[in-house]
Amino acid sequence: MSVHVIGAGLAGLAAACQLTELGHHVVVLEAAPHAGGRARSYFDKQLGCRIDNGNHLMMSGNISALSYLHRIGARRSLLGPAEPIFPFRSIKTGEAWTLHLNHGSFPWWIFSKTRRVPGTQLHHYRSLLKFKRAKPNDTVTGLIGGSGALFNKLLKPMAISALNTMPEEASATALQSVISETMERGGYATLPRWARVGLSETFIDPAIDWLRAHGAEIRFSERVTALTPGQATVVATPPWIAAELIPGLVVPAEFESICNIHFKCQMPPGEAGFWGLVGGISEWVFARPDVVSVTISAANRYLGIDAEEMVRRVWAELVKVFALDAEIPAHRVLWERRATFRTTPEQMKLRPNTRTSNPNVVLAGDWTDTGLPATIEGAIRSGNAAAMALMRPIG
Ligand SMILES: Cc1cc2nc3c(=O)[nH]c(=O)nc-3n(C[C@H](O)[C@H](O)[C@H](O)COP(=O)(O)OP(=O)(O)OC[C@H]3O[C@@H](n4cnc5c(N)ncnc54)[C@H](O)[C@@H]3O)c2cc1C
């Protein structure tokens, strides 16, 4: 069978690999002159080096992403600590702590004062069980409240980074889907991982090479404006494009931005290579070989602030926490306006199924109803699901 895959982001590439593996002739049509969509690397002339459009963190429990990397021969291109550790710093107080899970699924770490979140007691962790009973309309703070050390030092940063939505608005069931596939399965599933060199070198370029080597066609700068009747097609575009291609399709319509600031400087990688920061603007800091990168998720709340003012404030935080030189180094601000859909209970309900009313047309994308928030794992899982749905028409 000949299949068109529209969009060469992670969802489209995962679908294309799955269909190619199953022996179908795949043509990938991508509007941009390059693949990767919202997860890509490029050479930045201002900084004189390659950077990612944004820091992307995944977990060892992201099994669909790991098997995708295995298929395209890139599994070894991930980097991360051997232990499930998450070093944190408080911007306000300078306090430093490292969340240190244990490998197995029973959470021994919550019994250890040095491994759990400082300021928490054993009984506080009972509130995590509430997520198991979360209902579709529950928000994170609606379910567990919005105060206390466990919230401020763990659940809030987790909700903001995994759901790209502030916890007062974020869906509790979406956070539970992340918890159940990582922390709940233990430290082995919660090892932090990221691309050793860059997103394209790990997730994108090896997939393009693999697809071409297996007979698939990849056509860049091919913007699809209408579906070809009767053609088996995976629509793996962002939701607003899918809604244009498929009239009547209901899709999430509210989005959150993510701001990444890349500073051309070096700092020692510490025990993990990254830090979570609480109590300021900066949320995650990655020490790459020639760049220090800061991620600010759910960044719509800062849209009114001028980009250079953001740089000043974020650098001041890094200076305070890591005792860096006060002079701001060369930098690049990348503000992805529609980084993900807003993971609110309302938007979650608008996520469509893989199948459409046309049996020849299926959907892929982190915005489809994967059960996960908009993440690498969700995007890849949606691509696999789309490929399988096309192969198994209803009935
Ligand atoms: C700054 C940032 C940081 C992130 N951090 C993380 C993280 O830490 N961890 C994590 O797991 N996830 C993270 N994500 C989310 C992750 O990047 C996305 O979930 C994933 O890349 C989405 O892939 P996709 O294929 O669904 O969509 P996209 O990447 O948007 O792919 C859609 C593709 O369709 C193409 N297209 C659009 N219109 C057409 C058309 N008409 N014809 C042909 N092609 C078309 C686009 O050019 C694009 O290549 C982050 C995202 C951003 C933006």
The ligand as a Gaussian input file, in Angstrom:
#p B3LYP/6-31G(d) Opt

LIG

0 1
 C       10.295000      24.576000      23.206000
 C        9.699000      23.194000      23.400000
 C       10.147000      22.406000      24.456000
 C        9.609000      21.138000      24.637000
 N       10.083000      20.363000      25.647000
 C        9.702000      19.071000      25.737000
 C       10.288000      18.222000      26.706000
 O       11.142000      18.629000      27.500000
 N        9.902000      16.917000      26.732000
 C        8.969000      16.416000      25.863000
 O        8.687000      15.204000      25.909000
 N        8.356000      17.224000      24.941000
 C        8.715000      18.521000      24.860000
 N        8.134000      19.341000      23.918000
 C        7.023000      18.826000      23.093000
 C        7.517000      18.069000      21.851000
 O        8.457000      18.841000      21.142000
 C        6.300000      17.832000      20.947000
 O        5.359000      17.081000      21.672000
 C        6.614000      17.074000      19.672000
 O        7.744000      17.572000      19.021000
 C        5.383000      17.208000      18.740000
 O        5.597000      16.467000      17.558000
 P        4.412000      16.391000      16.470000
 O        4.934000      15.568000      15.356000
 O        3.158000      15.995000      17.140000
 O        4.172000      17.899000      15.967000
 P        5.122000      18.912000      15.157000
 O        6.522000      18.787000      15.660000
 O        4.470000      20.236000      15.246000
 O        5.114000      18.395000      13.650000
 C        4.159000      18.803000      12.689000
 C        4.869000      18.917000      11.337000
 O        3.890000      19.179000      10.338000
 C        4.449000      20.092000       9.414000
 N        3.354000      20.754000       8.671000
 C        2.510000      21.718000       9.119000
 N        1.618000      22.033000       8.143000
 C        1.895000      21.255000       7.077000
 C        1.316000      21.098000       5.780000
 N        0.252000      21.811000       5.395000
 N        1.860000      20.210000       4.917000
 C        2.950000      19.454000       5.280000
 N        3.527000      19.558000       6.507000
 C        3.004000      20.428000       7.402000
 C        5.238000      21.051000      10.310000
 O        6.175000      21.805000       9.571000
 C        5.863000      20.064000      11.285000
 O        7.120000      19.587000      10.826000
 C        8.608000      20.655000      23.750000
 C        8.158000      21.456000      22.705000
 C        8.687000      22.717000      22.521000
 C        8.195000      23.559000      21.388000

